[in-house]
Amino acid sequence: MRKLFSSLALAAIVVPAWASTHTVTLAVPGMTCAACPITVKKAISRVEGVSKVDVTFEKREAVVTFDDAKTSVQKLTKATEEAGYPSSVK
């Protein structure tokens, strides 16, 4: 019984109850050609916690699904900026 309680207590610490999956749309106006979304998608995909990325050249946007316990919108925009494509929340 004591071992079970210890395991449950550890699980409560390791897995925050407030962590959840979020989706954000980023405006990426610097994409000027059909190849740009490939670079943007690679940059965002490398961020820990990102589970899905859809980049659309025509709309100049990236729709990103991520775990907010592992990353943040600021880290996503930093990744695009470091790849040469500054972005902001749309």
DRENDO-1510 file (C-alpha; in Angstrom, 1 decimal, always signed):
<recs>
REC; n; res; u; v; w
REC; 1; MET; +0.0; +0.0; +0.0 .
REC; 2; ARG; +2.8; +2.4; +0.9 .
REC; 3; LYS; +4.5; +1.7; -2.4 .
REC; 4; LEU; +1.3; +2.4; -4.3 .
REC; 5; PHE; +0.9; +5.7; -2.5 .
REC; 6; SER; +4.5; +6.7; -3.4 .
REC; 7; SER; +4.0; +5.8; -7.0 .
REC; 8; LEU; +0.8; +7.9; -7.2 .
REC; 9; ALA; +2.5; +10.9; -5.5 .
REC; 10; LEU; +5.4; +10.7; -8.0 .
REC; 11; ALA; +3.0; +10.5; -10.9 .
REC; 12; ALA; +1.3; +13.7; -9.6 .
REC; 13; ILE; +4.6; +15.5; -9.6 .
REC; 14; VAL; +5.9; +14.2; -12.9 .
REC; 15; VAL; +2.7; +14.8; -14.9 .
REC; 16; PRO; +1.3; +18.2; -14.3 .
REC; 17; ALA; -2.5; +18.3; -14.3 .
REC; 18; TRP; -2.6; +21.6; -16.1 .
REC; 19; ALA; -0.7; +20.4; -19.2 .
REC; 20; SER; -2.8; +20.1; -22.3 .
REC; 21; THR; -2.6; +20.2; -26.1 .
REC; 22; HIS; -3.2; +23.6; -27.8 .
REC; 23; THR; -3.4; +24.7; -31.4 .
REC; 24; VAL; -2.2; +28.2; -32.5 .
REC; 25; THR; -2.1; +29.9; -35.9 .
REC; 26; LEU; +1.0; +31.8; -36.6 .
REC; 27; ALA; +1.2; +34.5; -39.3 .
REC; 28; VAL; +4.4; +34.1; -41.3 .
REC; 29; PRO; +4.4; +37.0; -43.8 .
REC; 30; GLY; +8.0; +36.5; -44.9 .
REC; 31; MET; +7.3; +33.4; -46.9 .
REC; 32; THR; +7.8; +34.5; -50.5 .
REC; 33; CYS; +8.0; +31.3; -52.5 .
REC; 34; ALA; +6.5; +27.8; -52.5 .
REC; 35; ALA; +9.6; +26.3; -51.0 .
REC; 36; CYS; +9.5; +28.6; -47.9 .
REC; 37; PRO; +6.9; +26.5; -46.0 .
REC; 38; ILE; +9.2; +23.5; -46.1 .
REC; 39; THR; +11.8; +25.5; -44.0 .
REC; 40; VAL; +9.2; +26.8; -41.7 .
REC; 41; LYS; +7.6; +23.4; -41.1 .
REC; 42; LYS; +11.0; +21.8; -40.3 .
REC; 43; ALA; +11.9; +24.6; -37.9 .
REC; 44; ILE; +8.7; +24.3; -36.0 .
REC; 45; SER; +8.7; +20.5; -36.1 .
REC; 46; ARG; +12.0; +20.4; -34.3 .
REC; 47; VAL; +10.6; +22.2; -31.2 .
REC; 48; GLU; +10.0; +19.7; -28.4 .
REC; 49; GLY; +6.3; +19.2; -27.7 .
REC; 50; VAL; +5.0; +19.9; -31.2 .
REC; 51; SER; +2.7; +17.2; -32.5 .
REC; 52; LYS; +1.4; +18.6; -35.7 .
REC; 53; VAL; +2.3; +21.4; -38.2 .
REC; 54; ASP; +0.4; +22.6; -41.2 .
REC; 55; VAL; +2.0; +25.4; -43.2 .
REC; 56; THR; +0.1; +27.1; -46.0 .
REC; 57; PHE; +2.0; +29.3; -48.5 .
REC; 58; GLU; -1.1; +31.0; -49.9 .
REC; 59; LYS; -2.3; +32.1; -46.5 .
REC; 60; ARG; +1.2; +32.8; -45.2 .
REC; 61; GLU; +0.4; +30.9; -42.0 .
REC; 62; ALA; +1.3; +27.9; -39.9 .
REC; 63; VAL; -1.2; +26.0; -37.7 .
REC; 64; VAL; +0.7; +24.3; -34.9 .
REC; 65; THR; -0.6; +21.8; -32.3 .
REC; 66; PHE; +1.7; +21.4; -29.3 .
REC; 67; ASP; +1.9; +20.3; -25.6 .
REC; 68; ASP; +2.0; +23.4; -23.5 .
REC; 69; ALA; +3.9; +21.5; -20.8 .
REC; 70; LYS; +6.8; +21.1; -23.2 .
REC; 71; THR; +6.8; +24.3; -25.2 .
REC; 72; SER; +5.2; +27.6; -25.6 .
REC; 73; VAL; +4.1; +30.0; -28.4 .
REC; 74; GLN; +7.2; +32.1; -27.7 .
REC; 75; LYS; +9.4; +29.1; -28.5 .
REC; 76; LEU; +7.5; +28.4; -31.7 .
REC; 77; THR; +7.9; +32.0; -32.9 .
REC; 78; LYS; +11.6; +31.9; -31.9 .
REC; 79; ALA; +12.0; +28.8; -34.0 .
REC; 80; THR; +10.6; +30.4; -37.1 .
REC; 81; GLU; +12.6; +33.6; -36.5 .
REC; 82; GLU; +15.8; +31.6; -36.2 .
REC; 83; ALA; +15.0; +30.0; -39.5 .
REC; 84; GLY; +14.7; +33.4; -41.1 .
REC; 85; TYR; +10.9; +33.7; -41.0 .
REC; 86; PRO; +9.6; +35.9; -38.2 .
REC; 87; SER; +6.1; +35.0; -37.1 .
REC; 88; SER; +3.4; +36.2; -34.8 .
REC; 89; VAL; +0.1; +34.9; -33.4 .
REC; 90; LYS; -2.7; +35.4; -35.9 .
</recs>
